[in-house]
């Protein structure tokens, strides 16, 4: 079973990390590794996050970042913002928007984990997205096997 790894890096560092992953290696540095999902499920999560923070309809499609790697995709800025907003978005009701998104994501067809694991993954992904710094020229990247 494959996995998807999500990480914050500069463009050059992302290409290097993808090269190590493509060769079957385990690169060092902080990253979120989610077993059993592909880039498609990450896009689904982006759509759910966007809808939850009332930013639906934006472009949440992952995009190839370099012709040298078919497995490395970039997370669009709208999706990065929506994911980061899950940490601070306030609702009028009693619900927690991050929990709601995690539950809906876990309920998608063929998800290999339940709501508890999904919540952990969504929390960690939101924290990664919140750490993007334009001054450092970093972005959020997705590598999928």
C-alpha beads as a LAMMPS data file, in Angstrom:
LAMMPS data file: protein, C-alpha beads

145 atoms
144 bonds

1 atom types
1 bond types

-500.0 500.0 xlo xhi
-500.0 500.0 ylo yhi
-500.0 500.0 zlo zhi

Masses

1 110.0

Atoms # bond

1 1 1 0.000 0.000 0.000
2 1 1 1.300 3.421 -0.912
3 1 1 1.429 6.604 1.063
4 1 1 1.379 10.337 0.646
5 1 1 3.873 12.657 2.269
6 1 1 3.100 16.345 2.817
7 1 1 5.785 18.831 3.767
8 1 1 6.829 22.476 3.780
9 1 1 9.880 23.348 1.697
10 1 1 11.352 25.677 -0.850
11 1 1 10.973 24.596 -4.467
12 1 1 14.540 23.263 -4.667
13 1 1 14.293 21.435 -1.338
14 1 1 10.969 19.910 -2.418
15 1 1 12.559 18.540 -5.591
16 1 1 15.431 17.032 -3.603
17 1 1 13.027 15.448 -1.112
18 1 1 10.922 14.055 -3.952
19 1 1 14.060 12.557 -5.516
20 1 1 14.874 10.727 -2.289
21 1 1 11.260 9.512 -1.968
22 1 1 11.145 8.458 -5.636
23 1 1 14.283 6.362 -5.024
24 1 1 12.584 4.618 -2.080
25 1 1 14.501 6.527 0.579
26 1 1 13.308 8.171 3.760
27 1 1 14.337 11.828 3.796
28 1 1 14.925 13.618 7.062
29 1 1 12.990 16.635 8.217
30 1 1 9.448 17.285 9.331
31 1 1 6.692 15.855 7.159
32 1 1 3.273 14.308 7.488
33 1 1 3.094 10.782 6.077
34 1 1 -0.402 9.402 5.515
35 1 1 -0.623 5.736 4.522
36 1 1 -3.220 4.509 2.078
37 1 1 -4.189 7.840 0.505
38 1 1 -3.241 9.525 -2.753
39 1 1 -3.192 13.084 -3.988
40 1 1 -6.898 12.665 -4.846
41 1 1 -7.848 12.300 -1.169
42 1 1 -5.731 15.364 -0.330
43 1 1 -7.707 17.349 -2.919
44 1 1 -10.928 16.077 -1.344
45 1 1 -9.686 17.334 2.016
46 1 1 -8.927 20.718 0.459
47 1 1 -12.476 20.971 -0.883
48 1 1 -13.909 20.075 2.533
49 1 1 -11.661 22.593 4.299
50 1 1 -12.587 25.321 1.813
51 1 1 -16.293 24.713 2.304
52 1 1 -15.882 24.667 6.097
53 1 1 -14.214 28.088 6.198
54 1 1 -16.615 29.489 3.593
55 1 1 -14.009 29.630 0.848
56 1 1 -15.588 27.049 -1.425
57 1 1 -15.271 27.253 -5.171
58 1 1 -11.609 28.229 -5.062
59 1 1 -8.978 26.271 -6.975
60 1 1 -8.076 23.343 -4.723
61 1 1 -6.509 21.175 -7.394
62 1 1 -2.924 20.110 -6.748
63 1 1 -0.551 21.019 -9.559
64 1 1 2.660 19.543 -10.921
65 1 1 5.529 21.797 -9.853
66 1 1 8.353 20.534 -12.051
67 1 1 8.667 18.269 -15.072
68 1 1 11.457 16.341 -13.332
69 1 1 9.007 14.696 -10.899
70 1 1 5.572 13.280 -11.709
71 1 1 5.008 12.402 -8.063
72 1 1 5.565 15.906 -6.595
73 1 1 2.625 18.285 -6.511
74 1 1 2.180 21.780 -5.128
75 1 1 -0.697 22.817 -2.898
76 1 1 -2.368 25.959 -4.270
77 1 1 -2.416 29.077 -2.048
78 1 1 -6.209 28.970 -1.614
79 1 1 -6.007 25.450 -0.216
80 1 1 -3.081 26.363 2.064
81 1 1 -5.141 29.254 3.492
82 1 1 -8.235 27.083 3.976
83 1 1 -6.238 24.384 5.769
84 1 1 -4.457 26.916 7.989
85 1 1 -7.789 28.589 8.783
86 1 1 -9.079 25.320 10.266
87 1 1 -6.937 26.062 13.332
88 1 1 -8.564 29.407 14.085
89 1 1 -11.909 29.513 12.292
90 1 1 -14.758 30.246 14.670
91 1 1 -18.287 29.023 14.144
92 1 1 -21.452 30.305 15.752
93 1 1 -22.456 26.863 16.998
94 1 1 -20.866 24.438 19.393
95 1 1 -19.056 22.505 16.672
96 1 1 -15.348 22.468 16.019
97 1 1 -14.720 23.104 12.327
98 1 1 -11.529 21.004 12.273
99 1 1 -13.364 18.036 13.818
100 1 1 -16.212 18.425 11.324
101 1 1 -13.815 18.436 8.369
102 1 1 -11.956 15.391 9.721
103 1 1 -15.197 13.439 10.173
104 1 1 -16.380 14.285 6.660
105 1 1 -12.982 13.381 5.206
106 1 1 -12.935 10.016 7.012
107 1 1 -16.431 9.321 5.670
108 1 1 -15.306 9.656 2.023
109 1 1 -15.348 6.487 -0.066
110 1 1 -12.457 4.062 0.484
111 1 1 -10.728 6.056 3.242
112 1 1 -8.329 3.695 5.054
113 1 1 -8.877 5.217 8.513
114 1 1 -11.590 6.503 10.806
115 1 1 -12.451 9.909 12.221
116 1 1 -9.948 9.776 15.105
117 1 1 -6.974 9.220 12.795
118 1 1 -8.379 11.719 10.294
119 1 1 -8.530 14.350 13.015
120 1 1 -4.849 13.809 13.825
121 1 1 -3.893 14.066 10.151
122 1 1 -6.036 17.170 9.554
123 1 1 -4.644 18.864 12.675
124 1 1 -1.054 18.163 11.603
125 1 1 -1.731 19.261 8.030
126 1 1 -3.369 22.485 9.219
127 1 1 -0.307 23.179 11.380
128 1 1 1.994 22.593 8.378
129 1 1 -0.137 24.962 6.272
130 1 1 -0.027 27.558 9.039
131 1 1 3.780 27.438 8.942
132 1 1 4.087 28.605 5.330
133 1 1 6.141 31.793 5.148
134 1 1 6.170 33.793 1.919
135 1 1 9.330 35.567 3.096
136 1 1 11.119 32.199 3.209
137 1 1 9.675 31.270 -0.204
138 1 1 8.276 28.057 1.208
139 1 1 5.262 26.185 -0.013
140 1 1 3.252 23.127 0.882
141 1 1 4.081 20.079 -1.235
142 1 1 2.500 16.667 -1.691
143 1 1 4.440 13.609 -2.765
144 1 1 2.404 10.535 -3.549
145 1 1 3.607 7.006 -4.280

Bonds

1 1 1 2
2 1 2 3
3 1 3 4
4 1 4 5
5 1 5 6
6 1 6 7
7 1 7 8
8 1 8 9
9 1 9 10
10 1 10 11
11 1 11 12
12 1 12 13
13 1 13 14
14 1 14 15
15 1 15 16
16 1 16 17
17 1 17 18
18 1 18 19
19 1 19 20
20 1 20 21
21 1 21 22
22 1 22 23
23 1 23 24
24 1 24 25
25 1 25 26
26 1 26 27
27 1 27 28
28 1 28 29
29 1 29 30
30 1 30 31
31 1 31 32
32 1 32 33
33 1 33 34
34 1 34 35
35 1 35 36
36 1 36 37
37 1 37 38
38 1 38 39
39 1 39 40
40 1 40 41
41 1 41 42
42 1 42 43
43 1 43 44
44 1 44 45
45 1 45 46
46 1 46 47
47 1 47 48
48 1 48 49
49 1 49 50
50 1 50 51
51 1 51 52
52 1 52 53
53 1 53 54
54 1 54 55
55 1 55 56
56 1 56 57
57 1 57 58
58 1 58 59
59 1 59 60
60 1 60 61
61 1 61 62
62 1 62 63
63 1 63 64
64 1 64 65
65 1 65 66
66 1 66 67
67 1 67 68
68 1 68 69
69 1 69 70
70 1 70 71
71 1 71 72
72 1 72 73
73 1 73 74
74 1 74 75
75 1 75 76
76 1 76 77
77 1 77 78
78 1 78 79
79 1 79 80
80 1 80 81
81 1 81 82
82 1 82 83
83 1 83 84
84 1 84 85
85 1 85 86
86 1 86 87
87 1 87 88
88 1 88 89
89 1 89 90
90 1 90 91
91 1 91 92
92 1 92 93
93 1 93 94
94 1 94 95
95 1 95 96
96 1 96 97
97 1 97 98
98 1 98 99
99 1 99 100
100 1 100 101
101 1 101 102
102 1 102 103
103 1 103 104
104 1 104 105
105 1 105 106
106 1 106 107
107 1 107 108
108 1 108 109
109 1 109 110
110 1 110 111
111 1 111 112
112 1 112 113
113 1 113 114
114 1 114 115
115 1 115 116
116 1 116 117
117 1 117 118
118 1 118 119
119 1 119 120
120 1 120 121
121 1 121 122
122 1 122 123
123 1 123 124
124 1 124 125
125 1 125 126
126 1 126 127
127 1 127 128
128 1 128 129
129 1 129 130
130 1 130 131
131 1 131 132
132 1 132 133
133 1 133 134
134 1 134 135
135 1 135 136
136 1 136 137
137 1 137 138
138 1 138 139
139 1 139 140
140 1 140 141
141 1 141 142
142 1 142 143
143 1 143 144
144 1 144 145
